[in-house]
Amino acid sequence: MTFKNSTSPSVGSTSIGAHKRNSDDISWEYGFCPDKNKMDTVKCNLCGKVFTGGVTRLKQHIGHVPGNVSRCPNSTKDDQLRMRNFITEGKIKKKAEHEHDKALRSEAIQVLNDSVEMDEIEDSLWLKAPSYIGPMDGYANKINPEIMKEKGKKVDLNDVDRKERILACHKFISRWAYKTTIPFHALEDDSFKMMFEVVGQFGTGLPPPTRYSLSDPLLKHEVERTKSLLKKKRRIMERDWMLDHDTCLV
């Protein structure tokens, strides 16, 4: 995320040379980062109070949300209501995104289970059941692309720190994205999330598709799948039109 110098904030006054994030978050109308080297530090435009811990504390400060910070003495009732509504909307959006991602994971798992018999999964050394840590467990114990783990070797989840393992995985993902110039927004696509879940369910040893398979058989399969989805969508639209048409005639 980039930053820009700001000398004319929407609310209150901002010191010359201060920094504001280029963001749709309305919180930045009420505060700014006084030090570009400490972007987790935010200063309130209305009362001048400085917070550490990011813009979340500023939201609570302006909205008079009890708990972690003091209330801003200069925020109006409108400011407080606006910020409280913004906080509530953010929580609702975050919960909806969580449920959406959960549904994607379930769908991806179902796709994998439909393609492989469950008794084969139980006996296979390549496939494993998901753990509570996440789909990348097979890769995250010792992140080393030069060394393949022994087949059937179990990962002791209690011996590995979850945050370090996630960071290790993300480093390899980011390296691939940078090297291949993948647009960052592509990582937010639902199909990317489903791909992650399926790869994690498969476990270690999954070979990547070849250039030929991507350009010929897999492409043809995706074209046929898309045509099938369009036919289903068309049938649904025709059915809905007929229902509306019959209702109008009545």
N, C-alpha and C positions, 0 to 999 in steps of 0.2 A: 504494500500500500504506500502511495507517495504522500508527501507532505508539502505544504506551501506556506510561505510567510503570510501573515495576516495582520492588518492594521485597522480593519473596519469590521468587527464582528457584528452579528445580527442582534445580540443582546449584550448590554453592558459595554465596557471598554476593554481593549486588549493592548498590551504593551507592544511597542515597536520591536520587531525581531522575533516575536512569539511565533509558535507553529501550531497549525490546526490540520487535522487529518482531512483528506479529501474523501468524505464519507457522507452517506445519506442520514446518518445518525444525528437526530436533532440535538443531542447532548452537546455537540461542538458549537452550538449557538450560545451556550452558557459557559464555555470554558475553553482552555487552550493548553498546550504543552509549553511551559516556560523554558525548557531545556531540550534541544533537539537530540541530545545524547541520552536523555532519560525520558523515553516516550511513555513510560508507565506513570509519570508524574503529571498531574493535571491541576490547573489553577482555575478557580471559579471567577467568572467575570463580574458577578454581582457583589461578592463580599471579599474577594481576594484570598480566600482560604485555599491552601495547597494540599493535594491528596497524593498518596502513593497507592498503587494498585489498579490504575487504569480508570477509564471513563465510567465504569460501573459505580464507583463511589460518588462520582459527580452526579449521576442520575439520582441516587438515593439522597444526596445532599439537597439538590434542587427540589425533588419531589417530597421531601420530608418523610422519607421512608425510614422507620425506626430500625435500629440494629447496629450498623457498623460505623456510621458517621453522624456528625452533628447536623442539625437542620440549618439551612441557609436563612439568615434573618432578613434578607432582601428579596427573596423569591415571592412573587405574588400568588394569590389563590389560583389564577389562571396558569401560571408557570407550574405550580404544584400539580394541578389537575392534568395538564398536558403531559408532564413527565411521568406521572403515575399511569396514565393511559398508554403511553409509549412502552413503559416497562411491562405492563400486562400484555400488550399486543406481542411484544418480543417473546414472552414466555409461551403464549399460545402458538406462535409460529414455530418456536423451537420444539414444542411438544408434537406439533403436526409433522415436522420434518423427521423427528425421531420415529414416529409411527410409520411414516412413509418408508424410511430406511429399513425398519423392521419387516415391513411387508415385502420389500425387495429381497431381503435375505431369505425369508421364508419361500418366496417364489423361486429363488436361485437354488435353494436346497431341494425343492420339489422337482425342479428340472433335472437335477443330477440324479435324484433317486429314481425318477421315471426312466432314465436312460441306462441304469445299471441295476441288476437284481440285487435285493438287499442281502441275500445269502452270499453273493459274490463279494459284496462290500465287506462283510464281516470276515471273510477268509482272505481278503486281498492284503498284501503288504504295502500296496501303494495308496490305498484309500483308508481314511480314518474318520472316526466320528468327531464332530466339532467339540472343542473344549470351551469353558466359560471365558477364556482369555480372548479368543477371537480366531478368525480364519487364517491368520498368518503364523500360527504357532510352529508349524513345521519348518518355517524358514528362520524364525526369530531367535531360536535358542543360541546358535552360533552363526552369525551372519557372515558367511564366507563362500562366495560363488565358486571358489577353486576346489572346495572339498564337499563332496556329497556325503550326507549322513548315512549311516548303515540302515538298511531296510529293517523296519520293524522296531527301531530304537525309539523308546518312549521319552518324551520330554518331561522332566520334573518341573512343574510350573512353580513350585515353591522356591526353587533355587534361582529364578530369573526375575529381575525387576521388570514389571510390565511397561513402565514408561521408557526405560532404556531400550526395550525390544521394539516398541512402536517407533521410537526415534531411529533405530537402526534400519527398520524396514522403510521408513519414509526417506531416509538418505538414498537408498538404492532406487526408490521410485522417482525421487527428484532428479537423480543423476540420469536416469533414462529419459525423463521429460525434457531436461535441458539439452541432452545430446541429440535427441530426435526433434527438437523444437516443437514439442506438443503444446498447443494452447492451454493455458492453465485452467480455463473454464471447462475443458474437456474432462477434467478429473471430477467435476460436479455432476456429470451426466449419469442418469440412472443406469445405463448399460455398463458404464465403467464400474459402478458399485456392484452390480450383479456379477460382472466378470471377476471381481475380487473375491466375492463370496464363493463362486464355483471353484476358482483356483485354490482357495483355502480349504474347501471341502475335499478336493482331490488329494492334497498333500504334496510332499516333495516328489521330484522326478517327472513332473509334467513337462513334456517337450513343447516348445512354442510352435505355432503353425508356420509352415513354410511359405515362401512367397508364391509358390505355385498354388498351394491350397487356398490362400487368401484371394488369389486372382481368378481361380476357376471353380473348384467344387464348393468351397465355402461361400463364395459370392453367389453362385447359382442357388444354393440352399437359402441364403438370405433373401434373394429376389423372390423365390417361391413363398417364403414365409411372409414377406411383405404383401404379396398378392393375396394370400389367404386372409391376412388381417384386413385388407381393403374390402374383400368380399364380405367378410363378417360385418364390417362397419356399414357397408352398403345395405345389407339385409336389415340391419337394425334401423337405419335411417328410413328405408322403405316401409318397414313395419310401423314406425312412429308416424310417418306421413299418412299411412292408411288409417291409423287410429284417429289422428286429427281430422282427416277428411270425413270419416264416418261420423265423428262428433258434429262437424259442421252441417252435415246433411240432416242429422237428427234435429 
